[in-house]
Amino acid sequence: MNRFTKIAVISAFSLTAGAVASGAQAAEKPVKIGVQAPITGDYAAEGQGIQNGVKLLIDQQNAKGGLLGHKIEMVVCDDEGKPATAAICGRKLVNDGVIAVIGTYTSGAALAAAPIYSAAKVIQTSDGTSDELTQKGWKTFFRNAPPNSAEAVFTAQYLVKAKKYKRVVVLTDHSSYATGLADSVVKEIKAAGGNVVAKDFITAGTQDYSAVLTKIKAENPDAVYFSGYYTDGGLIRAQMVQLGMKSAFVGGDANQNEAFAKIAGPAAQGTIIINIPSPDNLPYPEAKEFLAQYVKAYGSQPPSIYTFTNADGLRAIFQVAEETKSIEPAKLIPHLHNMKGYKGLTGSFTWDAKGERVGSPFTAFEVEADGSYKTVYPTN
């Protein structure tokens, strides 16, 4: 073999070895999943539950070899539940190269980040229940929880048909989620033949709601329906009792958090919260297994059902990646829209062409003395 032949052979070997090494590096390149949630701030319990649930699923998937041979990395951004911070998170996570984002918890924060993910073709699954989120045409957005409009129909049936309340006050804060839900509930109560004697507002985080509650008390309501978050709902219920109000307290889905009973104290007992089934009420084997795994990993119960709904978002992404043999959002997005009867931890559901979750049941829970939930409607 002459010198030139040797050089050619060595060069060919080097190129081949380089290509193999490059291919190996490409195969080992991690796939990044973002978590956008309120890790700190008023809704930190929810945000930490979302983060923990996602981490648990990622750890389990990595233990099985990752996703299509790629190790999965979790990238977390704390949006504090605030729209301005959420927009910053959106840009950060896109720049970090995530293929999907799980979260966030509040509708306002979801609305701020969603257009950023849409422009970057990054998948977002979120608990934001504002109807507006699926009316913008964002193909990248998938709702983990049912919309306000669906919850409002169930709420009106419970208040008017099941409980036969004659005088209902609707109380809300100024957030996009809570005002949207409150408006929908007022509309559906009236459609069901019920009577809304007043609608009023609080400023979230005020702590002292005695002025507005005194005003509401004068209306002599059978029930006060509150569409805001558990951080205020617990205080409102406690202060209703302090003021001697005999009205029932019925809270929207954002009141379903273990902290509600802690904040309300003894006044929590007997209150009603409306949402999709709570973690301990989910009848599905996968949900019970996930709950046990979560408790083992973190030493506590998930803060609410939203740990599970966000887990469902990530589990669905894992499933379509395996089915399509791809981690490219452009291939995953249409497949997510076309899934039929996805078997989630929170039940079987489908995402429609707008990213709306279809097929979820609602439940009215009564808060027990120990803070646990008892299903009171429907009864079968």
KETIZA-864945 format. One record per atom (N, C-alpha, C): residue in one letter; x, y, z. Coordinates in pm, whole numbers, padded with zeros to 5 digits, always signed. Example, Ala and Ser with C-alpha at 12.3 -4.5 7.8 and 13.67 -1.06 7.14 Angstrom:
A+01319-00569+00780
A+01230-00450+00780
A+01320-00330+00780
S+01285-00225+00708
S+01367-00106+00714
S+01290+00003+00787
This chain:
M+00086-00119+00000
M+00000+00000+00000
M+00090+00124+00000
N+00074+00211-00101
N+00159+00329-00104
N+00110+00436-00008
R+00192+00541+00002
R+00164+00645+00101
R+00030+00711+00074
F-00005+00735-00051
F-00131+00803-00084
F-00253+00716-00053
T-00234+00582-00078
T-00343+00489-00045
T-00368+00488+00105
K-00257+00487+00183
K-00269+00488+00329
K-00343+00613+00377
I-00307+00726+00317
I-00371+00853+00356
I-00521+00848+00327
A-00553+00791+00209
A-00694+00781+00171
A-00772+00692+00266
V-00709+00577+00303
V-00776+00484+00395
V-00796+00548+00531
I-00690+00614+00579
I-00698+00680+00711
I-00804+00789+00709
S-00808+00865+00598
S-00907+00973+00588
S-01048+00918+00586
A-01068+00810+00509
A-01200+00749+00503
A-01242+00696+00638
F-01146+00632+00709
F-01175+00581+00843
F-01213+00694+00937
S-01136+00805+00926
S-01163+00919+01014
S-01302+00977+00989
L-01337+00986+00858
L-01469+01039+00825
L-01580+00949+00876
T-01557+00815+00859
T-01657+00719+00906
T-01671+00725+01056
A-01556+00728+01125
A-01558+00735+01272
A-01625+00863+01319
G-01594+00973+01246
G-01655+01101+01283
G-01805+01097+01266
A-01851+01035+01156
A-01995+01025+01131
A-02063+00941+01237
V-01998+00829+01277
V-02054+00744+01381
V-02064+00820+01512
A-01954+00892+01544
A-01954+00969+01669
A-02062+01075+01666
S-02073+01143+01548
S-02176+01247+01536
S-02315+01188+01551
G-02337+01069+01488
G-02467+01004+01502
G-02496+00963+01643
A-02395+00915+01714
A-02413+00875+01854
A-02448+00995+01940
Q-02378+01109+01912
Q-02407+01230+01990
Q-02550+01277+01963
A-02592+01266+01835
A-02729+01309+01802
A-02831+01223+01874
A-02803+01090+01878
A-02896+01000+01944
A-02904+01027+02093
E-02791+01077+02148
E-02786+01100+02292
E-02834+01241+02330
K-02862+01324+02231
K-02905+01460+02260
K-03034+01456+02340
P-03039+01521+02455
P-03159+01512+02539
P-03278+01586+02479
V-03396+01541+02513
V-03517+01613+02477
V-03562+01689+02601
K-03595+01815+02583
K-03626+01902+02697
K-03777+01925+02708
I-03828+01906+02828
I-03968+01933+02861
I-03972+02048+02961
G-04045+02151+02929
G-04056+02267+03018
G-04169+02252+03118
V-04151+02313+03233
V-04258+02327+03332
V-04271+02476+03362
Q-04386+02531+03332
Q-04416+02670+03368
Q-04527+02666+03472
A-04497+02714+03592
A-04594+02704+03701
A-04558+02803+03811
P-04654+02835+03900
P-04625+02923+04013
P-04553+02846+04125
I-04424+02832+04113
I-04346+02758+04213
I-04339+02837+04343
T-04346+02970+04333
T-04352+03057+04451
T-04476+03146+04437
G-04507+03219+04542
G-04621+03310+04538
G-04747+03249+04596
D-04860+03312+04568
D-04986+03273+04628
D-05028+03131+04595
Y-04992+03083+04477
Y-05038+02951+04432
Y-04924+02850+04427
A-04827+02869+04516
A-04707+02784+04515
A-04739+02637+04538
A-04840+02609+04618
A-04876+02469+04644
A-04912+02399+04513
E-04990+02467+04429
E-05028+02409+04301
E-04907+02394+04209
G-04827+02499+04202
G-04710+02495+04115
G-04613+02385+04151
Q-04591+02368+04281
Q-04499+02264+04326
Q-04556+02125+04299
G-04688+02112+04310
G-04751+01984+04277
G-04733+01950+04129
I-04749+02051+04042
I-04729+02031+03898
I-04585+01989+03871
Q-04490+02063+03930
Q-04348+02031+03910
Q-04315+01890+03958
N-04366+01855+04075
N-04337+01722+04130
N-04395+01610+04042
G-04518+01631+03995
G-04581+01529+03911
G-04506+01508+03781
V-04462+01618+03719
V-04386+01610+03594
V-04252+01541+03618
K-04185+01579+03726
K-04055+01517+03758
K-04069+01367+03780
L-04174+01327+03848
L-04196+01184+03873
L-04211+01108+03741
L-04290+01162+03650
L-04310+01096+03521
L-04182+01092+03438
I-04107+01200+03441
I-03981+01205+03365
I-03880+01106+03422
D-03870+01100+03554
D-03779+01004+03618
D-03817+00861+03579
Q-03945+00832+03578
Q-03991+00698+03542
Q-03961+00667+03395
Q-03982+00765+03307
Q-03956+00744+03165
Q-03807+00727+03138
N-03725+00806+03206
N-03580+00792+03190
N-03531+00657+03239
A-03595+00605+03345
A-03556+00473+03397
A-03586+00363+03296
K-03680+00391+03204
K-03714+00294+03100
K-03634+00316+02972
G-03538+00408+02976
G-03454+00432+02858
G-03480+00565+02791
G-03564+00649+02853
G-03592+00780+02795
G-03703+00777+02692
L-03707+00879+02609
L-03810+00891+02507
L-03746+00870+02370
L-03777+00757+02309
L-03719+00719+02180
L-03566+00725+02184
G-03512+00682+02297
G-03367+00678+02312
G-03304+00807+02362
H-03383+00911+02377
H-03333+01038+02426
H-03358+01050+02577
K-03258+01091+02650
K-03280+01124+02791
K-03367+01249+02796
I-03457+01254+02892
I-03547+01369+02907
I-03494+01461+03016
E-03489+01590+02988
E-03450+01690+03087
E-03569+01781+03116
M-03589+01811+03243
M-03695+01903+03283
M-03636+02042+03303
V-03698+02141+03242
V-03655+02280+03257
V-03771+02356+03320
V-03749+02413+03437
V-03856+02476+03515
V-03845+02627+03512
C-03958+02694+03495
C-03963+02839+03507
C-04079+02878+03598
D-04050+02954+03701
D-04149+02999+03798
D-04215+03127+03750
D-04345+03117+03714
D-04414+03238+03666
D-04491+03310+03776
E-04488+03255+03898
E-04553+03316+04015
E-04702+03337+03995
G-04759+03277+03890
G-04901+03298+03860
G-04932+03435+03805
K-04828+03507+03757
K-04845+03645+03710
K-04823+03653+03559
P-04911+03722+03486
P-04898+03730+03341
P-04763+03785+03292
A-04714+03892+03354
A-04587+03952+03309
A-04473+03853+03323
T-04469+03782+03436
T-04364+03683+03459
T-04383+03563+03367
A-04508+03531+03338
A-04537+03419+03248
A-04482+03443+03109
A-04493+03566+03061
A-04438+03599+02929
A-04287+03582+02927
I-04222+03620+03036
I-04077+03601+03048
I-04044+03453+03045
C-04123+03373+03117
C-04103+03228+03117
C-04119+03170+02977
G-04218+03219+02904
G-04241+03170+02770
G-04118+03188+02682
R-04061+03307+02686
R-03943+03334+02604
R-03823+03252+02651
K-03809+03239+02782
K-03696+03163+02836
K-03702+03016+02795
L-03819+02955+02811
L-03831+02813+02781
L-03815+02786+02631
V-03865+02876+02547
V-03844+02861+02403
V-03695+02869+02372
N-03626+02967+02431
N-03482+02981+02408
N-03404+02862+02461
D-03457+02796+02564
D-03390+02678+02620
D-03408+02554+02533
G-03495+02564+02433
G-03510+02454+02338
G-03604+02344+02378
V-03706+02376+02460
V-03803+02273+02499
V-03893+02239+02381
I-03941+02115+02376
I-04036+02077+02271
I-04179+02094+02319
A-04197+02096+02451
A-04331+02109+02509
A-04320+02172+02646
V-04428+02238+02687
V-04435+02300+02819
V-04558+02249+02891
I-04541+02201+03012
I-04652+02157+03096
I-04683+02271+03192
G-04805+02323+03184
G-04844+02435+03269
G-04887+02553+03181
T-04944+02652+03243
T-04934+02684+03382
T-05069+02669+03451
Y-05076+02718+03576
Y-05194+02697+03659
Y-05303+02800+03635
T-05269+02929+03625
T-05371+03033+03613
T-05397+03069+03467
S-05520+03108+03440
S-05556+03145+03302
S-05482+03269+03256
G-05465+03367+03345
G-05396+03490+03307
G-05254+03462+03263
A-05185+03377+03337
A-05048+03341+03302
A-05045+03259+03173
A-05142+03170+03156
A-05147+03089+03033
A-05171+03178+02911
L-05258+03276+02924
L-05288+03366+02813
L-05166+03449+02773
A-05082+03482+02870
A-04964+03563+02841
A-04856+03483+02769
A-04845+03354+02800
A-04738+03272+02742
A-04779+03201+02615
A-04907+03170+02599
A-04954+03088+02487
A-04914+03141+02349
P-04926+03273+02321
P-04885+03319+02187
P-04737+03303+02159
I-04656+03305+02264
I-04512+03285+02249
I-04483+03141+02208
Y-04549+03047+02275
Y-04532+02906+02239
Y-04589+02878+02100
S-04699+02943+02067
S-04760+02922+01936
S-04665+02967+01825
A-04605+03083+01842
A-04514+03134+01740
A-04391+03046+01723
A-04348+02982+01834
A-04230+02897+01830
A-04262+02751+01799
K-04391+02719+01782
K-04436+02582+01755
K-04397+02488+01869
V-04413+02536+01992
V-04388+02456+02112
V-04521+02416+02172
I-04539+02289+02201
I-04664+02238+02259
I-04681+02293+02400
Q-04803+02332+02434
Q-04835+02375+02571
Q-04961+02303+02618
T-04952+02235+02731
T-05072+02183+02795
T-05089+02259+02926
S-05210+02306+02953
S-05230+02396+03067
S-05366+02373+03132
D-05373+02412+03260
D-05499+02405+03333
D-05583+02530+03318
G-05532+02630+03247
G-05610+02752+03231
G-05748+02721+03175
T-05853+02759+03247
T-05989+02721+03207
T-06067+02834+03141
S-06005+02951+03125
S-06073+03061+03055
S-06109+03015+02914
D-06234+03036+02875
D-06279+02994+02742
D-06196+03059+02632
E-06143+03176+02661
E-06066+03253+02562
E-05944+03176+02511
L-05889+03088+02593
L-05765+03020+02558
L-05777+02931+02435
T-05894+02875+02413
T-05911+02788+02296
T-05986+02857+02183
Q-06000+02988+02193
Q-06069+03065+02089
Q-05974+03152+02007
K-05844+03139+02034
K-05744+03223+01968
K-05683+03156+01845
G-05714+03029+01825
G-05658+02959+01709
G-05518+02907+01730
W-05474+02894+01856
W-05340+02842+01884
W-05343+02690+01874
K-05286+02635+01769
K-05284+02490+01751
K-05191+02421+01850
T-05103+02496+01912
T-05007+02440+02007
T-05065+02426+02148
F-05183+02484+02172
F-05240+02487+02307
F-05338+02372+02327
F-05320+02300+02439
F-05409+02190+02475
F-05450+02208+02621
R-05582+02210+02644
R-05632+02233+02780
R-05639+02102+02856
N-05580+02102+02977
N-05582+01983+03062
N-05712+01966+03138
A-05780+02077+03163
A-05902+02075+03244
A-06019+02127+03161
P-06141+02089+03195
P-06257+02137+03118
P-06271+02289+03129
P-06335+02352+03031
P-06348+02498+03030
P-06452+02550+03128
N-06445+02681+03152
N-06540+02746+03242
N-06685+02721+03202
S-06712+02724+03073
S-06850+02711+03026
S-06910+02576+03065
A-06829+02470+03056
A-06879+02336+03093
A-06901+02327+03244
E-06809+02384+03320
E-06825+02382+03466
E-06947+02461+03509
A-06974+02570+03441
A-07088+02655+03477
A-07221+02582+03460
V-07233+02502+03357
V-07356+02426+03335
V-07380+02331+03451
F-07275+02259+03492
F-07287+02166+03604
F-07320+02241+03733
T-07253+02355+03754
T-07273+02434+03875
T-07418+02480+03887
A-07473+02528+03778
A-07612+02574+03780
A-07708+02459+03809
Q-07680+02343+03753
Q-07765+02227+03782
Q-07761+02192+03930
Y-07642+02200+03988
Y-07629+02169+04131
Y-07703+02272+04218
L-07679+02400+04189
L-07737+02506+04272
L-07890+02515+04258
V-07936+02506+04134
V-08079+02530+04107
V-08162+02403+04114
K-08116+02298+04049
K-08195+02175+04040
K-08176+02083+04159
A-08048+02062+04199
A-08022+01968+04308
A-08051+02030+04445
K-08000+02151+04470
K-08016+02214+04601
K-08138+02306+04609
K-08187+02347+04493
K-08305+02434+04485
K-08287+02565+04562
Y-08169+02621+04555
Y-08144+02751+04618
Y-08223+02859+04545
K-08291+02944+04620
K-08376+03047+04562
K-08302+03179+04544
R-08200+03202+04630
R-08128+03330+04627
R-07978+03300+04628
V-07912+03329+04517
V-07768+03299+04504
V-07693+03429+04479
V-07583+03447+04552
V-07489+03556+04526
V-07367+03497+04458
V-07321+03560+04352
V-07200+03518+04282
V-07089+03617+04314
L-06979+03567+04367
L-06866+03649+04409
L-06743+03608+04329
T-06666+03706+04281
T-06550+03675+04200
T-06436+03772+04229
D-06317+03739+04181
D-06209+03838+04181
D-06201+03895+04040
H-06093+03968+04010
H-06084+04035+03880
H-05999+03960+03778
S-05957+03838+03810
S-05874+03762+03716
S-05958+03715+03597
S-05889+03686+03485
S-05961+03642+03365
S-06032+03510+03389
Y-05968+03420+03464
Y-06031+03291+03495
Y-06158+03311+03576
A-06146+03381+03689
A-06258+03391+03783
A-06374+03472+03727
T-06345+03580+03657
T-06454+03660+03601
T-06525+03583+03490
G-06447+03510+03410
G-06509+03429+03305
G-06599+03322+03361
L-06552+03255+03466
L-06632+03151+03529
L-06757+03211+03593
A-06740+03322+03664
A-06854+03387+03730
A-06961+03428+03629
D-06918+03488+03519
D-07013+03529+03415
D-07089+03409+03359
S-07016+03301+03337
S-07080+03180+03284
S-07179+03122+03384
V-07143+03123+03512
V-07232+03068+03615
V-07359+03152+03626
V-07345+03284+03624
V-07463+03371+03628
V-07556+03340+03511
K-07497+03328+03394
K-07575+03298+03273
K-07649+03165+03285
E-07579+03062+03333
E-07640+02929+03340
E-07741+02918+03453
I-07720+02988+03563
I-07820+02987+03671
I-07951+03045+03619
K-07941+03155+03548
K-08061+03218+03492
K-08128+03126+03390
A-08046+03060+03308
A-08101+02969+03207
A-08173+02851+03271
A-08126+02812+03391
A-08188+02700+03462
A-08308+02743+03545
G-08343+02870+03539
G-08459+02920+03614
G-08426+02967+03753
G-08296+02982+03784
G-08255+03026+03916
G-08251+03177+03929
N-08215+03224+04048
N-08219+03367+04079
N-08085+03412+04138
V-08014+03497+04064
V-07890+03557+04114
V-07927+03694+04172
V-07923+03706+04304
V-07967+03830+04368
V-07860+03937+04366
A-07734+03897+04347
A-07626+03994+04340
A-07500+03928+04284
K-07419+04009+04218
K-07286+03966+04176
K-07189+04072+04227
D-07083+04029+04292
D-06990+04125+04351
D-06846+04079+04331
F-06752+04169+04364
F-06610+04144+04340
F-06527+04161+04467
I-06417+04088+04472
I-06314+04112+04572
I-06184+04144+04498
T-06090+04201+04569
T-05954+04215+04517
T-05872+04104+04578
A-05825+04013+04494
A-05753+03895+04543
A-05634+03936+04630
G-05618+03863+04740
G-05506+03887+04830
G-05529+03994+04934
T-05651+04050+04940
T-05680+04159+05034
T-05677+04111+05179
Q-05713+03987+05204
Q-05715+03924+05337
Q-05842+03953+05417
D-05888+04077+05416
D-06009+04113+05493
D-06123+04140+05396
Y-06224+04051+05398
Y-06336+04062+05305
Y-06466+04095+05378
S-06455+04144+05499
S-06573+04167+05581
S-06667+04272+05520
A-06613+04372+05452
A-06698+04478+05396
A-06789+04421+05287
V-06732+04348+05193
V-06814+04293+05085
V-06906+04184+05138
L-06862+04109+05238
L-06947+04004+05294
L-07064+04061+05373
T-07041+04172+05440
T-07150+04239+05511
T-07256+04288+05412
K-07209+04339+05300
K-07299+04383+05193
K-07378+04265+05138
I-07310+04154+05118
I-07376+04034+05065
I-07476+03978+05166
K-07440+03981+05293
K-07527+03927+05398
K-07664+03993+05395
A-07667+04123+05360
A-07793+04197+05356
A-07887+04143+05247
E-07832+04069+05150
E-07914+04010+05044
E-07982+03881+05089
N-07945+03833+05208
N-08002+03710+05264
N-07996+03592+05165
P-07875+03562+05113
P-07864+03455+05014
P-07871+03316+05076
D-07924+03222+05000
D-07917+03081+05041
D-07775+03027+05022
A-07708+03078+04920
A-07573+03030+04889
A-07489+03144+04833
V-07360+03140+04867
V-07261+03230+04807
V-07171+03144+04721
Y-07171+03172+04591
Y-07083+03099+04499
Y-06960+03185+04472
F-06840+03130+04498
F-06715+03203+04477
F-06635+03138+04366
S-06602+03217+04263
S-06535+03162+04145
S-06383+03178+04147
G-06328+03241+04254
G-06185+03267+04258
G-06103+03150+04311
Y-05985+03183+04365
Y-05886+03083+04406
Y-05894+03051+04555
Y-05839+02933+04589
Y-05846+02880+04726
Y-05783+02972+04830
T-05682+03048+04791
T-05614+03137+04887
T-05711+03242+04942
D-05803+03288+04859
D-05906+03382+04904
D-06031+03307+04951
G-06064+03197+04885
G-06185+03123+04921
G-06186+03076+05065
G-06072+03026+05114
G-06064+02981+05253
G-06090+03094+05351
L-06035+03211+05322
L-06056+03327+05409
L-06200+03376+05403
I-06256+03377+05283
I-06396+03421+05267
I-06488+03332+05349
R-06468+03201+05342
R-06553+03110+05418
R-06538+03133+05568
A-06416+03147+05616
A-06393+03169+05758
A-06460+03299+05804
Q-06451+03403+05723
Q-06508+03531+05761
Q-06661+03532+05749
M-06715+03450+05659
M-06860+03434+05656
M-06912+03380+05789
V-06845+03281+05842
V-06885+03222+05970
V-06869+03324+06083
Q-06760+03399+06081
Q-06737+03501+06184
Q-06847+03607+06183
L-06901+03635+06065
L-07008+03735+06053
L-07146+03676+06079
G-07151+03548+06110
G-07279+03484+06139
G-07363+03455+06017
M-07302+03447+05901
M-07376+03418+05777
M-07413+03270+05773
K-07537+03242+05748
K-07586+03104+05742
K-07584+03049+05599
S-07545+03131+05505
S-07543+03089+05364
S-07445+02976+05341
A-07482+02888+05250
A-07388+02784+05206
A-07276+02849+05126
F-07156+02791+05133
F-07044+02835+05050
F-07021+02730+04944
V-07025+02772+04818
V-06996+02682+04706
V-06883+02744+04625
G-06775+02670+04609
G-06658+02723+04541
G-06634+02658+04406
G-06580+02737+04313
G-06540+02684+04183
G-06416+02598+04194
D-06370+02545+04081
D-06264+02444+04082
D-06133+02490+04143
A-06101+02620+04135
A-05974+02668+04189
A-05972+02672+04342
N-06084+02639+04405
N-06087+02626+04551
N-06046+02485+04594
Q-06034+02395+04498
Q-05999+02258+04535
Q-05848+02245+04551
N-05805+02265+04674
N-05665+02253+04712
N-05664+02220+04860
E-05570+02137+04901
E-05564+02098+05042
E-05549+02218+05135
A-05495+02328+05083
A-05476+02447+05166
A-05607+02517+05199
F-05713+02494+05120
F-05841+02560+05147
F-05888+02531+05289
A-05887+02404+05328
A-05934+02366+05462
A-05842+02421+05571
K-05713+02429+05542
K-05619+02484+05641
K-05644+02632+05662
I-05673+02703+05554
I-05698+02846+05564
I-05833+02874+05631
A-05935+02799+05593
A-06069+02822+05649
A-06083+02771+05791
G-05999+02673+05829
G-06009+02616+05963
G-06139+02538+05979
P-06198+02538+06097
P-06321+02462+06121
P-06437+02503+06030
A-06432+02627+05977
A-06539+02676+05890
A-06543+02602+05756
A-06435+02531+05724
A-06431+02459+05597
A-06531+02345+05592
Q-06558+02284+05708
Q-06645+02167+05711
Q-06784+02201+05656
G-06829+02119+05562
G-06962+02138+05505
G-06965+02227+05381
T-06853+02291+05349
T-06851+02371+05227
T-06847+02279+05105
I-06886+02333+04992
I-06895+02256+04868
I-06796+02314+04766
I-06724+02225+04698
I-06633+02265+04592
I-06666+02183+04468
I-06671+02249+04353
I-06707+02183+04228
I-06585+02171+04137
N-06560+02051+04093
N-06446+02026+04005
N-06462+01888+03942
I-06366+01849+03858
I-06360+01710+03816
I-06315+01629+03937
P-06328+01497+03938
P-06302+01417+04059
P-06167+01445+04123
S-06162+01440+04255
S-06038+01463+04329
S-05948+01340+04319
P-05818+01355+04348
P-05725+01242+04334
P-05769+01115+04405
D-05819+01129+04529
D-05856+01009+04604
D-05989+00949+04559
N-06062+01022+04471
N-06189+00971+04420
N-06178+00915+04279
L-06061+00922+04220
L-06045+00871+04084
L-06052+00719+04085
P-06139+00660+04004
P-06160+00514+04009
P-06066+00433+03921
Y-05969+00500+03856
Y-05888+00432+03756
Y-05762+00373+03820
P-05726+00251+03784
P-05607+00186+03841
P-05480+00267+03820
E-05466+00330+03702
E-05346+00409+03673
E-05337+00529+03768
A-05453+00588+03800
A-05455+00703+03890
A-05416+00662+04032
K-05468+00549+04076
K-05434+00502+04211
K-05286+00468+04221
E-05231+00409+04114
E-05089+00377+04112
E-05004+00504+04115
F-05044+00604+04034
F-04970+00730+04031
F-04976+00800+04167
L-05093+00797+04230
L-05108+00857+04362
L-05013+00792+04462
A-05007+00659+04462
A-04918+00587+04553
A-04772+00620+04524
Q-04737+00630+04397
Q-04600+00662+04359
Q-04564+00805+04401
Y-04659+00896+04388
Y-04636+01035+04427
Y-04611+01044+04578
V-04696+00979+04655
V-04682+00982+04801
V-04548+00920+04843
K-04510+00812+04778
K-04382+00747+04810
K-04264+00839+04777
A-04274+00909+04664
A-04164+00994+04620
A-04151+01122+04702
Y-04264+01179+04745
Y-04261+01312+04806
Y-04311+01315+04951
G-04364+01204+04999
G-04405+01198+05138
G-04531+01273+05172
S-04608+01310+05071
S-04734+01382+05095
S-04828+01360+04978
Q-04955+01391+05001
Q-05056+01382+04895
Q-05035+01496+04796
P-05075+01479+04670
P-05075+01592+04577
P-05168+01700+04629
P-05138+01828+04603
P-05221+01935+04657
P-05362+01938+04601
S-05380+01890+04478
S-05513+01892+04417
S-05515+01805+04292
I-05627+01805+04226
I-05644+01729+04102
I-05552+01779+03991
Y-05505+01904+04003
Y-05427+01962+03894
Y-05288+01900+03880
T-05240+01835+03984
T-05118+01755+03968
T-05145+01645+03867
F-05263+01587+03871
F-05301+01477+03783
F-05333+01524+03641
T-05402+01637+03628
T-05435+01684+03493
T-05309+01722+03417
N-05214+01783+03485
N-05087+01816+03420
N-05007+01691+03386
A-05013+01592+03475
A-04949+01464+03445
A-05011+01402+03320
D-05142+01415+03305
D-05209+01363+03185
D-05158+01431+03059
G-05132+01563+03066
G-05079+01633+02951
G-04946+01575+02907
L-04856+01550+03002
L-04725+01495+02968
L-04735+01350+02923
R-04821+01272+02989
R-04837+01132+02950
R-04888+01122+02805
A-04976+01212+02767
A-05028+01211+02630
A-04917+01243+02530
I-04831+01337+02565
I-04718+01372+02477
I-04625+01252+02463
F-04594+01185+02574
F-04511+01065+02567
F-04575+00960+02474
Q-04705+00943+02488
Q-04775+00840+02410
Q-04768+00870+02260
V-04796+00994+02221
V-04795+01024+02077
V-04653+01023+02021
A-04554+01054+02104
A-04414+01044+02058
A-04380+00899+02024
E-04424+00807+02110
E-04399+00665+02084
E-04476+00618+01960
E-04598+00667+01945
E-04681+00624+01832
E-04629+00678+01699
T-04581+00801+01699
T-04533+00863+01575
T-04383+00842+01554
K-04315+00787+01655
K-04169+00769+01650
K-04098+00901+01624
S-04149+01006+01688
S-04094+01139+01665
S-04102+01224+01791
I-04006+01315+01805
I-04011+01414+01913
I-04027+01555+01855
E-04063+01562+01726
E-04081+01690+01661
E-04223+01742+01685
P-04237+01861+01746
P-04371+01915+01772
P-04460+01920+01648
A-04401+01949+01532
A-04481+01959+01410
A-04551+01828+01378
K-04493+01715+01417
K-04556+01585+01395
K-04646+01546+01511
L-04612+01592+01633
L-04691+01554+01750
L-04822+01631+01759
I-04820+01757+01719
I-04938+01843+01737
I-05063+01789+01667
P-05056+01758+01537
P-05179+01704+01474
P-05222+01572+01532
H-05127+01492+01579
H-05162+01363+01639
H-05234+01383+01772
L-05192+01482+01849
L-05260+01513+01976
L-05405+01556+01950
H-05425+01637+01845
H-05559+01682+01811
H-05648+01567+01764
N-05587+01464+01711
N-05663+01354+01654
N-05678+01235+01749
M-05623+01244+01870
M-05639+01135+01966
M-05786+01119+02002
K-05832+00997+02010
K-05970+00970+02046
K-05974+00886+02173
G-06047+00934+02272
G-06064+00858+02395
G-05934+00826+02466
Y-05846+00927+02480
Y-05721+00906+02552
Y-05750+00865+02696
K-05688+00759+02742
K-05714+00707+02876
K-05617+00772+02975
G-05663+00881+03035
G-05581+00956+03127
G-05599+00914+03272
L-05515+00968+03358
L-05530+00946+03501
L-05662+01002+03550
T-05709+01107+03485
T-05834+01174+03525
T-05951+01132+03438
G-05938+01018+03374
G-06048+00965+03294
G-06020+00975+03145
S-06110+00919+03069
S-06096+00919+02924
S-06142+01052+02867
F-06060+01110+02779
F-06098+01237+02717
F-06033+01249+02580
T-06077+01350+02507
T-06026+01379+02373
T-05996+01528+02365
W-05892+01565+02292
W-05869+01705+02259
W-05926+01731+02121
D-06011+01831+02109
D-06070+01859+01979
D-05977+01948+01895
A-06025+01995+01783
A-05942+02072+01690
A-05892+02203+01751
K-05962+02252+01854
K-05920+02376+01920
K-05832+02350+02043
G-05808+02224+02074
G-05731+02193+02194
G-05817+02187+02318
E-05950+02181+02299
E-06042+02175+02411
E-06053+02032+02462
R-06052+02017+02594
R-06072+01885+02655
R-06220+01852+02654
V-06252+01738+02597
V-06392+01696+02583
V-06411+01562+02653
G-06519+01553+02733
G-06554+01423+02791
G-06521+01407+02937
S-06509+01518+03012
S-06475+01507+03154
S-06597+01526+03243
P-06614+01441+03343
P-06725+01456+03437
P-06692+01559+03544
F-06795+01617+03605
F-06778+01706+03720
F-06838+01643+03844
T-06795+01691+03958
T-06844+01641+04086
T-06855+01757+04184
A-06954+01751+04272
A-06963+01844+04384
A-06913+01771+04508
F-06808+01827+04571
F-06749+01767+04692
F-06792+01845+04815
E-06812+01774+04923
E-06830+01838+05053
E-06702+01821+05133
V-06652+01930+05190
V-06529+01924+05269
V-06561+01867+05407
E-06490+01760+05443
E-06510+01695+05572
E-06427+01762+05681
A-06448+01722+05805
A-06380+01783+05919
A-06228+01771+05909
D-06180+01661+05848
D-06036+01640+05837
D-05978+01699+05708
G-06059+01772+05631
G-06013+01833+05508
G-06027+01746+05386
S-06072+01623+05402
S-06092+01533+05289
S-06224+01568+05220
Y-06250+01502+05106
Y-06369+01532+05027
Y-06466+01415+05024
K-06592+01450+05029
K-06698+01351+05014
K-06785+01392+04895
T-06800+01304+04799
T-06885+01335+04683
T-07032+01339+04723
V-07097+01451+04693
V-07239+01465+04730
V-07329+01483+04607
Y-07268+01509+04491
Y-07348+01522+04369
Y-07258+01504+04246
P-07295+01422+04151
P-07412+01335+04154
P-07394+01221+04254
T-07504+01163+04293
T-07502+01063+04401
T-07482+00921+04353
N-07482+00899+04221
N-07463+00763+04172
N-07339+00753+04084
